[in-house]
Amino acid sequence: MPREFLRFQRVARQLQRELGEVLQRDLRDPDVGFVTVNDVEVTKDLAVAKVFIGVLTTKADESKQSSIVALNRASNYIHGIVSKRMRMRMVPELRFFLDESIEQGIKMDALLKATDPDNEK
């Protein structure tokens, strides 16, 4: 039996694809930096979309937060571009959040390697 996908899940997946292209090609703000769209969560009523962003930088957390602030500042512009690309009457409001799951995974991996004496890698 095929698995059914609910509409808000399909919208989230399409929104993630479109946002990835917009942030890569159309947004020319130097404050944003190099960002990736890690995940999008859309509410069931399709009103709000939480966009989890990974910021790829070697600088401190201040620059990561400044990238998120710049994205939230440009959210109306991004929303306008995305709404032209998607075939929806109402595109969800975009709210950007910092996704630190990759950094946490790296830290956890380092801690596990430090506690395992048999692991020589």
Secondary structure, DSSP 8 states (H G I E B T S, - for coil): ------HHHHHHHHHHHHHHHIIIII---TTT-SEEEEEEEE-TTSSEEEEEEEE--SS-HHHHHHHHHHHHHTHHHHHHHHHHHS--SS--EEEEEE--HHHHHHHHHHHHHHH-TT---
